[in-house]
Amino acid sequence: RVTDVGYGLVAPELGIDDYADKNIKGRIALVRRRVPHGLKLTPAQENSYGDMKFKAFLARERGAVGVVFW
């Protein structure tokens, strides 16, 4: 089963948690690549939050069995 988690961002300092109301344990996370426009991120934040390995790590930490990026 696939669950859409938007951009898959978890950034408490920005008040963002795309996993907040989603249970993805045992599911495949559908994650958008990069970061949304208009967040006013520093280049370092944009690189970190947009990194596909980091997004896959976050999904795995929340119980996902796989990740599909689009």
CHARMM internal coordinates of N, CA and C (Angstrom, degrees):
IC EDIT
DIST 1 N 1 CA 1.4490
DIST 1 CA 1 C 1.5270
ANGL 1 N 1 CA 1 C 109.19
DIST 1 C 2 N 1.3141
ANGL 1 CA 1 C 2 N 116.69
DIHE 1 N 1 CA 1 C 2 N 140.66
DIST 2 N 2 CA 1.4665
ANGL 1 C 2 N 2 CA 122.84
DIHE 1 CA 1 C 2 N 2 CA -176.62
DIST 2 CA 2 C 1.5213
ANGL 2 N 2 CA 2 C 109.67
DIHE 1 C 2 N 2 CA 2 C -109.71
DIST 2 C 3 N 1.3310
ANGL 2 CA 2 C 3 N 115.87
DIHE 2 N 2 CA 2 C 3 N 135.61
DIST 3 N 3 CA 1.4630
ANGL 2 C 3 N 3 CA 121.75
DIHE 2 CA 2 C 3 N 3 CA 177.53
DIST 3 CA 3 C 1.5213
ANGL 3 N 3 CA 3 C 109.21
DIHE 2 C 3 N 3 CA 3 C -123.58
DIST 3 C 4 N 1.3226
ANGL 3 CA 3 C 4 N 116.21
DIHE 3 N 3 CA 3 C 4 N 126.18
DIST 4 N 4 CA 1.4611
ANGL 3 C 4 N 4 CA 122.25
DIHE 3 CA 3 C 4 N 4 CA 178.82
DIST 4 CA 4 C 1.5295
ANGL 4 N 4 CA 4 C 109.38
DIHE 3 C 4 N 4 CA 4 C -77.96
DIST 4 C 5 N 1.3286
ANGL 4 CA 4 C 5 N 116.13
DIHE 4 N 4 CA 4 C 5 N 122.32
DIST 5 N 5 CA 1.4662
ANGL 4 C 5 N 5 CA 120.98
DIHE 4 CA 4 C 5 N 5 CA 178.59
DIST 5 CA 5 C 1.5277
ANGL 5 N 5 CA 5 C 111.52
DIHE 4 C 5 N 5 CA 5 C -116.02
DIST 5 C 6 N 1.3177
ANGL 5 CA 5 C 6 N 116.28
DIHE 5 N 5 CA 5 C 6 N 25.50
DIST 6 N 6 CA 1.4652
ANGL 5 C 6 N 6 CA 120.25
DIHE 5 CA 5 C 6 N 6 CA 178.63
DIST 6 CA 6 C 1.5126
ANGL 6 N 6 CA 6 C 111.05
DIHE 5 C 6 N 6 CA 6 C 60.88
DIST 6 C 7 N 1.3183
ANGL 6 CA 6 C 7 N 116.23
DIHE 6 N 6 CA 6 C 7 N -129.26
DIST 7 N 7 CA 1.4648
ANGL 6 C 7 N 7 CA 121.08
DIHE 6 CA 6 C 7 N 7 CA 179.18
DIST 7 CA 7 C 1.5311
ANGL 7 N 7 CA 7 C 112.61
DIHE 6 C 7 N 7 CA 7 C -83.03
DIST 7 C 8 N 1.3234
ANGL 7 CA 7 C 8 N 117.12
DIHE 7 N 7 CA 7 C 8 N -5.07
DIST 8 N 8 CA 1.4634
ANGL 7 C 8 N 8 CA 120.07
DIHE 7 CA 7 C 8 N 8 CA 179.01
DIST 8 CA 8 C 1.5132
ANGL 8 N 8 CA 8 C 113.28
DIHE 7 C 8 N 8 CA 8 C 65.52
DIST 8 C 9 N 1.3234
ANGL 8 CA 8 C 9 N 116.80
DIHE 8 N 8 CA 8 C 9 N 32.14
DIST 9 N 9 CA 1.4628
ANGL 8 C 9 N 9 CA 121.22
DIHE 8 CA 8 C 9 N 9 CA -177.22
DIST 9 CA 9 C 1.5218
ANGL 9 N 9 CA 9 C 111.85
DIHE 8 C 9 N 9 CA 9 C -89.80
DIST 9 C 10 N 1.3139
ANGL 9 CA 9 C 10 N 114.25
DIHE 9 N 9 CA 9 C 10 N 141.42
DIST 10 N 10 CA 1.4623
ANGL 9 C 10 N 10 CA 122.17
DIHE 9 CA 9 C 10 N 10 CA 170.28
DIST 10 CA 10 C 1.5221
ANGL 10 N 10 CA 10 C 105.64
DIHE 9 C 10 N 10 CA 10 C -133.52
DIST 10 C 11 N 1.3247
ANGL 10 CA 10 C 11 N 115.47
DIHE 10 N 10 CA 10 C 11 N 104.00
DIST 11 N 11 CA 1.4708
ANGL 10 C 11 N 11 CA 121.94
DIHE 10 CA 10 C 11 N 11 CA -177.36
DIST 11 CA 11 C 1.5237
ANGL 11 N 11 CA 11 C 108.22
DIHE 10 C 11 N 11 CA 11 C -139.15
DIST 11 C 12 N 1.3385
ANGL 11 CA 11 C 12 N 117.15
DIHE 11 N 11 CA 11 C 12 N 84.38
DIST 12 N 12 CA 1.4667
ANGL 11 C 12 N 12 CA 120.42
DIHE 11 CA 11 C 12 N 12 CA -177.69
DIST 12 CA 12 C 1.5300
ANGL 12 N 12 CA 12 C 113.16
DIHE 11 C 12 N 12 CA 12 C -55.97
DIST 12 C 13 N 1.3388
ANGL 12 CA 12 C 13 N 117.06
DIHE 12 N 12 CA 12 C 13 N -34.50
DIST 13 N 13 CA 1.4608
ANGL 12 C 13 N 13 CA 119.77
DIHE 12 CA 12 C 13 N 13 CA -178.75
DIST 13 CA 13 C 1.5273
ANGL 13 N 13 CA 13 C 112.36
DIHE 12 C 13 N 13 CA 13 C -67.35
DIST 13 C 14 N 1.3407
ANGL 13 CA 13 C 14 N 115.95
DIHE 13 N 13 CA 13 C 14 N -18.00
DIST 14 N 14 CA 1.4574
ANGL 13 C 14 N 14 CA 121.05
DIHE 13 CA 13 C 14 N 14 CA 177.62
DIST 14 CA 14 C 1.5330
ANGL 14 N 14 CA 14 C 111.92
DIHE 13 C 14 N 14 CA 14 C -105.95
DIST 14 C 15 N 1.3398
ANGL 14 CA 14 C 15 N 115.94
DIHE 14 N 14 CA 14 C 15 N -0.63
DIST 15 N 15 CA 1.4602
ANGL 14 C 15 N 15 CA 120.21
DIHE 14 CA 14 C 15 N 15 CA -178.58
DIST 15 CA 15 C 1.5228
ANGL 15 N 15 CA 15 C 112.95
DIHE 14 C 15 N 15 CA 15 C 72.41
DIST 15 C 16 N 1.3451
ANGL 15 CA 15 C 16 N 116.71
DIHE 15 N 15 CA 15 C 16 N 29.45
DIST 16 N 16 CA 1.4628
ANGL 15 C 16 N 16 CA 121.31
DIHE 15 CA 15 C 16 N 16 CA -177.74
DIST 16 CA 16 C 1.5219
ANGL 16 N 16 CA 16 C 110.27
DIHE 15 C 16 N 16 CA 16 C -116.89
DIST 16 C 17 N 1.3349
ANGL 16 CA 16 C 17 N 115.62
DIHE 16 N 16 CA 16 C 17 N 129.75
DIST 17 N 17 CA 1.4607
ANGL 16 C 17 N 17 CA 122.05
DIHE 16 CA 16 C 17 N 17 CA 171.16
DIST 17 CA 17 C 1.5221
ANGL 17 N 17 CA 17 C 107.38
DIHE 16 C 17 N 17 CA 17 C -148.48
DIST 17 C 18 N 1.3281
ANGL 17 CA 17 C 18 N 116.07
DIHE 17 N 17 CA 17 C 18 N 96.19
DIST 18 N 18 CA 1.4586
ANGL 17 C 18 N 18 CA 120.90
DIHE 17 CA 17 C 18 N 18 CA -177.74
DIST 18 CA 18 C 1.5286
ANGL 18 N 18 CA 18 C 112.54
DIHE 17 C 18 N 18 CA 18 C -68.75
DIST 18 C 19 N 1.3122
ANGL 18 CA 18 C 19 N 117.63
DIHE 18 N 18 CA 18 C 19 N -11.56
DIST 19 N 19 CA 1.4625
ANGL 18 C 19 N 19 CA 121.63
DIHE 18 CA 18 C 19 N 19 CA 179.20
DIST 19 CA 19 C 1.5320
ANGL 19 N 19 CA 19 C 112.79
DIHE 18 C 19 N 19 CA 19 C -98.44
DIST 19 C 20 N 1.3175
ANGL 19 CA 19 C 20 N 118.12
DIHE 19 N 19 CA 19 C 20 N -0.60
DIST 20 N 20 CA 1.4603
ANGL 19 C 20 N 20 CA 122.85
DIHE 19 CA 19 C 20 N 20 CA -170.91
DIST 20 CA 20 C 1.5258
ANGL 20 N 20 CA 20 C 114.29
DIHE 19 C 20 N 20 CA 20 C -51.27
DIST 20 C 21 N 1.2984
ANGL 20 CA 20 C 21 N 118.50
DIHE 20 N 20 CA 20 C 21 N -47.69
DIST 21 N 21 CA 1.4636
ANGL 20 C 21 N 21 CA 120.69
DIHE 20 CA 20 C 21 N 21 CA -175.90
DIST 21 CA 21 C 1.5225
ANGL 21 N 21 CA 21 C 112.67
DIHE 20 C 21 N 21 CA 21 C -110.00
DIST 21 C 22 N 1.3258
ANGL 21 CA 21 C 22 N 116.94
DIHE 21 N 21 CA 21 C 22 N 23.67
DIST 22 N 22 CA 1.4604
ANGL 21 C 22 N 22 CA 119.81
DIHE 21 CA 21 C 22 N 22 CA -176.15
DIST 22 CA 22 C 1.5183
ANGL 22 N 22 CA 22 C 110.95
DIHE 21 C 22 N 22 CA 22 C -124.38
DIST 22 C 23 N 1.3188
ANGL 22 CA 22 C 23 N 115.65
DIHE 22 N 22 CA 22 C 23 N 134.19
DIST 23 N 23 CA 1.4560
ANGL 22 C 23 N 23 CA 121.68
DIHE 22 CA 22 C 23 N 23 CA 174.41
DIST 23 CA 23 C 1.5192
ANGL 23 N 23 CA 23 C 107.18
DIHE 22 C 23 N 23 CA 23 C -102.72
DIST 23 C 24 N 1.3242
ANGL 23 CA 23 C 24 N 116.94
DIHE 23 N 23 CA 23 C 24 N 109.12
DIST 24 N 24 CA 1.4642
ANGL 23 C 24 N 24 CA 119.42
DIHE 23 CA 23 C 24 N 24 CA -178.14
DIST 24 CA 24 C 1.5268
ANGL 24 N 24 CA 24 C 111.87
DIHE 23 C 24 N 24 CA 24 C -109.77
DIST 24 C 25 N 1.3032
ANGL 24 CA 24 C 25 N 117.19
DIHE 24 N 24 CA 24 C 25 N 10.84
DIST 25 N 25 CA 1.4595
ANGL 24 C 25 N 25 CA 120.08
DIHE 24 CA 24 C 25 N 25 CA -179.61
DIST 25 CA 25 C 1.5279
ANGL 25 N 25 CA 25 C 110.19
DIHE 24 C 25 N 25 CA 25 C -59.23
DIST 25 C 26 N 1.3239
ANGL 25 CA 25 C 26 N 115.63
DIHE 25 N 25 CA 25 C 26 N 123.79
DIST 26 N 26 CA 1.4523
ANGL 25 C 26 N 26 CA 121.74
DIHE 25 CA 25 C 26 N 26 CA 179.60
DIST 26 CA 26 C 1.5211
ANGL 26 N 26 CA 26 C 114.13
DIHE 25 C 26 N 26 CA 26 C 77.60
DIST 26 C 27 N 1.3181
ANGL 26 CA 26 C 27 N 117.70
DIHE 26 N 26 CA 26 C 27 N 9.24
DIST 27 N 27 CA 1.4570
ANGL 26 C 27 N 27 CA 122.21
DIHE 26 CA 26 C 27 N 27 CA -178.00
DIST 27 CA 27 C 1.5290
ANGL 27 N 27 CA 27 C 111.04
DIHE 26 C 27 N 27 CA 27 C -116.11
DIST 27 C 28 N 1.3013
ANGL 27 CA 27 C 28 N 114.97
DIHE 27 N 27 CA 27 C 28 N 172.00
DIST 28 N 28 CA 1.4619
ANGL 27 C 28 N 28 CA 121.39
DIHE 27 CA 27 C 28 N 28 CA 174.80
DIST 28 CA 28 C 1.5210
ANGL 28 N 28 CA 28 C 107.78
DIHE 27 C 28 N 28 CA 28 C -97.89
DIST 28 C 29 N 1.3152
ANGL 28 CA 28 C 29 N 116.84
DIHE 28 N 28 CA 28 C 29 N 128.83
DIST 29 N 29 CA 1.4634
ANGL 28 C 29 N 29 CA 122.21
DIHE 28 CA 28 C 29 N 29 CA 179.67
DIST 29 CA 29 C 1.5217
ANGL 29 N 29 CA 29 C 109.63
DIHE 28 C 29 N 29 CA 29 C -87.72
DIST 29 C 30 N 1.3191
ANGL 29 CA 29 C 30 N 115.97
DIHE 29 N 29 CA 29 C 30 N 126.64
DIST 30 N 30 CA 1.4591
ANGL 29 C 30 N 30 CA 122.17
DIHE 29 CA 29 C 30 N 30 CA 174.26
DIST 30 CA 30 C 1.5238
ANGL 30 N 30 CA 30 C 106.86
DIHE 29 C 30 N 30 CA 30 C -95.93
DIST 30 C 31 N 1.3335
ANGL 30 CA 30 C 31 N 116.56
DIHE 30 N 30 CA 30 C 31 N 113.36
DIST 31 N 31 CA 1.4661
ANGL 30 C 31 N 31 CA 121.97
DIHE 30 CA 30 C 31 N 31 CA -170.84
DIST 31 CA 31 C 1.5235
ANGL 31 N 31 CA 31 C 110.62
DIHE 30 C 31 N 31 CA 31 C -123.39
DIST 31 C 32 N 1.3090
ANGL 31 CA 31 C 32 N 115.80
DIHE 31 N 31 CA 31 C 32 N 131.65
DIST 32 N 32 CA 1.4680
ANGL 31 C 32 N 32 CA 120.45
DIHE 31 CA 31 C 32 N 32 CA 174.78
DIST 32 CA 32 C 1.5187
ANGL 32 N 32 CA 32 C 109.85
DIHE 31 C 32 N 32 CA 32 C -74.37
DIST 32 C 33 N 1.3124
ANGL 32 CA 32 C 33 N 116.35
DIHE 32 N 32 CA 32 C 33 N 144.33
DIST 33 N 33 CA 1.4554
ANGL 32 C 33 N 33 CA 121.30
DIHE 32 CA 32 C 33 N 33 CA 177.63
DIST 33 CA 33 C 1.5243
ANGL 33 N 33 CA 33 C 110.22
DIHE 32 C 33 N 33 CA 33 C -75.84
DIST 33 C 34 N 1.3076
ANGL 33 CA 33 C 34 N 114.89
DIHE 33 N 33 CA 33 C 34 N 159.67
DIST 34 N 34 CA 1.4674
ANGL 33 C 34 N 34 CA 123.87
DIHE 33 CA 33 C 34 N 34 CA 176.86
DIST 34 CA 34 C 1.5244
ANGL 34 N 34 CA 34 C 111.76
DIHE 33 C 34 N 34 CA 34 C 64.42
DIST 34 C 35 N 1.3241
ANGL 34 CA 34 C 35 N 116.24
DIHE 34 N 34 CA 34 C 35 N -153.07
DIST 35 N 35 CA 1.4708
ANGL 34 C 35 N 35 CA 122.33
DIHE 34 CA 34 C 35 N 35 CA 178.87
DIST 35 CA 35 C 1.5288
ANGL 35 N 35 CA 35 C 108.26
DIHE 34 C 35 N 35 CA 35 C -131.73
DIST 35 C 36 N 1.3299
ANGL 35 CA 35 C 36 N 117.27
DIHE 35 N 35 CA 35 C 36 N 155.77
DIST 36 N 36 CA 1.4603
ANGL 35 C 36 N 36 CA 118.41
DIHE 35 CA 35 C 36 N 36 CA -179.70
DIST 36 CA 36 C 1.5287
ANGL 36 N 36 CA 36 C 111.91
DIHE 35 C 36 N 36 CA 36 C -68.27
DIST 36 C 37 N 1.3146
ANGL 36 CA 36 C 37 N 115.51
DIHE 36 N 36 CA 36 C 37 N 148.80
DIST 37 N 37 CA 1.4666
ANGL 36 C 37 N 37 CA 120.73
DIHE 36 CA 36 C 37 N 37 CA 176.32
DIST 37 CA 37 C 1.5211
ANGL 37 N 37 CA 37 C 109.10
DIHE 36 C 37 N 37 CA 37 C -72.16
DIST 37 C 38 N 1.3169
ANGL 37 CA 37 C 38 N 116.61
DIHE 37 N 37 CA 37 C 38 N 150.00
DIST 38 N 38 CA 1.4570
ANGL 37 C 38 N 38 CA 120.56
DIHE 37 CA 37 C 38 N 38 CA 175.01
DIST 38 CA 38 C 1.5125
ANGL 38 N 38 CA 38 C 115.14
DIHE 37 C 38 N 38 CA 38 C 91.98
DIST 38 C 39 N 1.3300
ANGL 38 CA 38 C 39 N 119.04
DIHE 38 N 38 CA 38 C 39 N 5.34
DIST 39 N 39 CA 1.4606
ANGL 38 C 39 N 39 CA 120.36
DIHE 38 CA 38 C 39 N 39 CA 178.98
DIST 39 CA 39 C 1.5194
ANGL 39 N 39 CA 39 C 112.98
DIHE 38 C 39 N 39 CA 39 C -82.54
DIST 39 C 40 N 1.3184
ANGL 39 CA 39 C 40 N 117.15
DIHE 39 N 39 CA 39 C 40 N -13.05
DIST 40 N 40 CA 1.4649
ANGL 39 C 40 N 40 CA 122.15
DIHE 39 CA 39 C 40 N 40 CA -178.71
DIST 40 CA 40 C 1.5276
ANGL 40 N 40 CA 40 C 111.62
DIHE 39 C 40 N 40 CA 40 C 58.37
DIST 40 C 41 N 1.3299
ANGL 40 CA 40 C 41 N 115.21
DIHE 40 N 40 CA 40 C 41 N 50.99
DIST 41 N 41 CA 1.4539
ANGL 40 C 41 N 41 CA 121.46
DIHE 40 CA 40 C 41 N 41 CA 178.78
DIST 41 CA 41 C 1.5202
ANGL 41 N 41 CA 41 C 110.44
DIHE 40 C 41 N 41 CA 41 C -88.03
DIST 41 C 42 N 1.3182
ANGL 41 CA 41 C 42 N 115.96
DIHE 41 N 41 CA 41 C 42 N 152.42
DIST 42 N 42 CA 1.4591
ANGL 41 C 42 N 42 CA 120.16
DIHE 41 CA 41 C 42 N 42 CA 170.99
DIST 42 CA 42 C 1.5321
ANGL 42 N 42 CA 42 C 107.16
DIHE 41 C 42 N 42 CA 42 C -72.05
DIST 42 C 43 N 1.3271
ANGL 42 CA 42 C 43 N 117.57
DIHE 42 N 42 CA 42 C 43 N 160.41
DIST 43 N 43 CA 1.4678
ANGL 42 C 43 N 43 CA 118.79
DIHE 42 CA 42 C 43 N 43 CA 176.83
DIST 43 CA 43 C 1.5332
ANGL 43 N 43 CA 43 C 112.58
DIHE 42 C 43 N 43 CA 43 C -56.80
DIST 43 C 44 N 1.3337
ANGL 43 CA 43 C 44 N 117.27
DIHE 43 N 43 CA 43 C 44 N -37.06
DIST 44 N 44 CA 1.4672
ANGL 43 C 44 N 44 CA 120.63
DIHE 43 CA 43 C 44 N 44 CA 178.96
DIST 44 CA 44 C 1.5337
ANGL 44 N 44 CA 44 C 110.84
DIHE 43 C 44 N 44 CA 44 C -65.34
DIST 44 C 45 N 1.3336
ANGL 44 CA 44 C 45 N 117.20
DIHE 44 N 44 CA 44 C 45 N -42.87
DIST 45 N 45 CA 1.4629
ANGL 44 C 45 N 45 CA 120.77
DIHE 44 CA 44 C 45 N 45 CA 178.07
DIST 45 CA 45 C 1.5275
ANGL 45 N 45 CA 45 C 110.64
DIHE 44 C 45 N 45 CA 45 C -64.41
DIST 45 C 46 N 1.3187
ANGL 45 CA 45 C 46 N 116.20
DIHE 45 N 45 CA 45 C 46 N -42.44
DIST 46 N 46 CA 1.4583
ANGL 45 C 46 N 46 CA 120.34
DIHE 45 CA 45 C 46 N 46 CA -179.46
DIST 46 CA 46 C 1.5218
ANGL 46 N 46 CA 46 C 110.71
DIHE 45 C 46 N 46 CA 46 C -61.59
DIST 46 C 47 N 1.3301
ANGL 46 CA 46 C 47 N 117.07
DIHE 46 N 46 CA 46 C 47 N -42.23
DIST 47 N 47 CA 1.4634
ANGL 46 C 47 N 47 CA 121.07
DIHE 46 CA 46 C 47 N 47 CA 177.68
DIST 47 CA 47 C 1.5226
ANGL 47 N 47 CA 47 C 111.27
DIHE 46 C 47 N 47 CA 47 C -65.37
DIST 47 C 48 N 1.3089
ANGL 47 CA 47 C 48 N 116.96
DIHE 47 N 47 CA 47 C 48 N -42.65
DIST 48 N 48 CA 1.4617
ANGL 47 C 48 N 48 CA 120.98
DIHE 47 CA 47 C 48 N 48 CA -178.25
DIST 48 CA 48 C 1.5232
ANGL 48 N 48 CA 48 C 111.75
DIHE 47 C 48 N 48 CA 48 C -68.36
DIST 48 C 49 N 1.3293
ANGL 48 CA 48 C 49 N 117.03
DIHE 48 N 48 CA 48 C 49 N -53.26
DIST 49 N 49 CA 1.4623
ANGL 48 C 49 N 49 CA 120.79
DIHE 48 CA 48 C 49 N 49 CA -176.79
DIST 49 CA 49 C 1.5275
ANGL 49 N 49 CA 49 C 112.83
DIHE 48 C 49 N 49 CA 49 C -70.27
DIST 49 C 50 N 1.3130
ANGL 49 CA 49 C 50 N 117.31
DIHE 49 N 49 CA 49 C 50 N -23.97
DIST 50 N 50 CA 1.4575
ANGL 49 C 50 N 50 CA 121.13
DIHE 49 CA 49 C 50 N 50 CA 180.00
DIST 50 CA 50 C 1.5145
ANGL 50 N 50 CA 50 C 114.22
DIHE 49 C 50 N 50 CA 50 C -89.11
DIST 50 C 51 N 1.3207
ANGL 50 CA 50 C 51 N 117.61
DIHE 50 N 50 CA 50 C 51 N -6.98
DIST 51 N 51 CA 1.4561
ANGL 50 C 51 N 51 CA 122.50
DIHE 50 CA 50 C 51 N 51 CA -177.44
DIST 51 CA 51 C 1.5341
ANGL 51 N 51 CA 51 C 110.94
DIHE 50 C 51 N 51 CA 51 C -67.32
DIST 51 C 52 N 1.3244
ANGL 51 CA 51 C 52 N 116.65
DIHE 51 N 51 CA 51 C 52 N 125.61
DIST 52 N 52 CA 1.4605
ANGL 51 C 52 N 52 CA 120.91
DIHE 51 CA 51 C 52 N 52 CA -176.85
DIST 52 CA 52 C 1.5247
ANGL 52 N 52 CA 52 C 112.44
DIHE 51 C 52 N 52 CA 52 C -65.92
DIST 52 C 53 N 1.3223
ANGL 52 CA 52 C 53 N 118.03
DIHE 52 N 52 CA 52 C 53 N -35.10
DIST 53 N 53 CA 1.4703
ANGL 52 C 53 N 53 CA 120.38
DIHE 52 CA 52 C 53 N 53 CA 177.54
DIST 53 CA 53 C 1.5193
ANGL 53 N 53 CA 53 C 110.29
DIHE 52 C 53 N 53 CA 53 C -64.69
DIST 53 C 54 N 1.3219
ANGL 53 CA 53 C 54 N 116.61
DIHE 53 N 53 CA 53 C 54 N -41.26
DIST 54 N 54 CA 1.4580
ANGL 53 C 54 N 54 CA 121.29
DIHE 53 CA 53 C 54 N 54 CA 178.85
DIST 54 CA 54 C 1.5271
ANGL 54 N 54 CA 54 C 110.32
DIHE 53 C 54 N 54 CA 54 C -64.18
DIST 54 C 55 N 1.3300
ANGL 54 CA 54 C 55 N 116.82
DIHE 54 N 54 CA 54 C 55 N -42.82
DIST 55 N 55 CA 1.4605
ANGL 54 C 55 N 55 CA 120.98
DIHE 54 CA 54 C 55 N 55 CA 179.09
DIST 55 CA 55 C 1.5288
ANGL 55 N 55 CA 55 C 110.89
DIHE 54 C 55 N 55 CA 55 C -64.14
DIST 55 C 56 N 1.3344
ANGL 55 CA 55 C 56 N 117.23
DIHE 55 N 55 CA 55 C 56 N -39.88
DIST 56 N 56 CA 1.4612
ANGL 55 C 56 N 56 CA 121.05
DIHE 55 CA 55 C 56 N 56 CA 177.41
DIST 56 CA 56 C 1.5298
ANGL 56 N 56 CA 56 C 110.27
DIHE 55 C 56 N 56 CA 56 C -64.90
DIST 56 C 57 N 1.3260
ANGL 56 CA 56 C 57 N 117.10
DIHE 56 N 56 CA 56 C 57 N -40.27
DIST 57 N 57 CA 1.4603
ANGL 56 C 57 N 57 CA 121.60
DIHE 56 CA 56 C 57 N 57 CA 176.95
DIST 57 CA 57 C 1.5266
ANGL 57 N 57 CA 57 C 110.91
DIHE 56 C 57 N 57 CA 57 C -59.95
DIST 57 C 58 N 1.3407
ANGL 57 CA 57 C 58 N 117.19
DIHE 57 N 57 CA 57 C 58 N -45.87
DIST 58 N 58 CA 1.4650
ANGL 57 C 58 N 58 CA 120.90
DIHE 57 CA 57 C 58 N 58 CA 179.46
DIST 58 CA 58 C 1.5235
ANGL 58 N 58 CA 58 C 111.41
DIHE 57 C 58 N 58 CA 58 C -61.15
DIST 58 C 59 N 1.3256
ANGL 58 CA 58 C 59 N 116.43
DIHE 58 N 58 CA 58 C 59 N -41.71
DIST 59 N 59 CA 1.4616
ANGL 58 C 59 N 59 CA 120.38
DIHE 58 CA 58 C 59 N 59 CA 179.34
DIST 59 CA 59 C 1.5290
ANGL 59 N 59 CA 59 C 110.49
DIHE 58 C 59 N 59 CA 59 C -64.68
DIST 59 C 60 N 1.3276
ANGL 59 CA 59 C 60 N 116.94
DIHE 59 N 59 CA 59 C 60 N -43.39
DIST 60 N 60 CA 1.4664
ANGL 59 C 60 N 60 CA 120.42
DIHE 59 CA 59 C 60 N 60 CA 179.45
DIST 60 CA 60 C 1.5192
ANGL 60 N 60 CA 60 C 110.98
DIHE 59 C 60 N 60 CA 60 C -63.70
DIST 60 C 61 N 1.3249
ANGL 60 CA 60 C 61 N 116.74
DIHE 60 N 60 CA 60 C 61 N -40.57
DIST 61 N 61 CA 1.4665
ANGL 60 C 61 N 61 CA 120.86
DIHE 60 CA 60 C 61 N 61 CA 178.82
DIST 61 CA 61 C 1.5308
ANGL 61 N 61 CA 61 C 111.97
DIHE 60 C 61 N 61 CA 61 C -61.33
DIST 61 C 62 N 1.3164
ANGL 61 CA 61 C 62 N 116.79
DIHE 61 N 61 CA 61 C 62 N -24.49
DIST 62 N 62 CA 1.4570
ANGL 61 C 62 N 62 CA 121.66
DIHE 61 CA 61 C 62 N 62 CA -179.87
DIST 62 CA 62 C 1.5114
ANGL 62 N 62 CA 62 C 112.62
DIHE 61 C 62 N 62 CA 62 C -97.30
DIST 62 C 63 N 1.3422
ANGL 62 CA 62 C 63 N 116.90
DIHE 62 N 62 CA 62 C 63 N 6.56
DIST 63 N 63 CA 1.4543
ANGL 62 C 63 N 63 CA 121.58
DIHE 62 CA 62 C 63 N 63 CA 172.93
DIST 63 CA 63 C 1.5020
ANGL 63 N 63 CA 63 C 116.79
DIHE 62 C 63 N 63 CA 63 C 101.02
DIST 63 C 64 N 1.3230
ANGL 63 CA 63 C 64 N 119.25
DIHE 63 N 63 CA 63 C 64 N 5.02
DIST 64 N 64 CA 1.4581
ANGL 63 C 64 N 64 CA 121.07
DIHE 63 CA 63 C 64 N 64 CA 178.99
DIST 64 CA 64 C 1.5293
ANGL 64 N 64 CA 64 C 110.02
DIHE 63 C 64 N 64 CA 64 C -66.79
DIST 64 C 65 N 1.3213
ANGL 64 CA 64 C 65 N 116.05
DIHE 64 N 64 CA 64 C 65 N 144.68
DIST 65 N 65 CA 1.4674
ANGL 64 C 65 N 65 CA 120.66
DIHE 64 CA 64 C 65 N 65 CA 177.24
DIST 65 CA 65 C 1.5284
ANGL 65 N 65 CA 65 C 111.19
DIHE 64 C 65 N 65 CA 65 C -96.26
DIST 65 C 66 N 1.3260
ANGL 65 CA 65 C 66 N 116.67
DIHE 65 N 65 CA 65 C 66 N -8.60
DIST 66 N 66 CA 1.4530
ANGL 65 C 66 N 66 CA 121.25
DIHE 65 CA 65 C 66 N 66 CA 179.02
DIST 66 CA 66 C 1.5187
ANGL 66 N 66 CA 66 C 110.10
DIHE 65 C 66 N 66 CA 66 C -168.29
DIST 66 C 67 N 1.3233
ANGL 66 CA 66 C 67 N 114.96
DIHE 66 N 66 CA 66 C 67 N 165.85
DIST 67 N 67 CA 1.4660
ANGL 66 C 67 N 67 CA 120.93
DIHE 66 CA 66 C 67 N 67 CA 179.76
DIST 67 CA 67 C 1.5206
ANGL 67 N 67 CA 67 C 108.32
DIHE 66 C 67 N 67 CA 67 C -136.05
DIST 67 C 68 N 1.3198
ANGL 67 CA 67 C 68 N 115.42
DIHE 67 N 67 CA 67 C 68 N 135.73
DIST 68 N 68 CA 1.4609
ANGL 67 C 68 N 68 CA 121.88
DIHE 67 CA 67 C 68 N 68 CA 172.62
DIST 68 CA 68 C 1.5176
ANGL 68 N 68 CA 68 C 106.18
DIHE 67 C 68 N 68 CA 68 C -119.03
DIST 68 C 69 N 1.3321
ANGL 68 CA 68 C 69 N 116.34
DIHE 68 N 68 CA 68 C 69 N 124.18
DIST 69 N 69 CA 1.4634
ANGL 68 C 69 N 69 CA 121.23
DIHE 68 CA 68 C 69 N 69 CA 178.59
DIST 69 CA 69 C 1.5149
ANGL 69 N 69 CA 69 C 109.26
DIHE 68 C 69 N 69 CA 69 C -98.86
DIST 69 C 70 N 1.3150
ANGL 69 CA 69 C 70 N 115.52
DIHE 69 N 69 CA 69 C 70 N 142.87
DIST 70 N 70 CA 1.4743
ANGL 69 C 70 N 70 CA 119.81
DIHE 69 CA 69 C 70 N 70 CA 175.06
DIST 70 CA 70 C 1.4991
ANGL 70 N 70 CA 70 C 109.73
DIHE 69 C 70 N 70 CA 70 C -141.65
END
COOR INIT
IC SEED 1 N 1 CA 1 C
IC BUILD
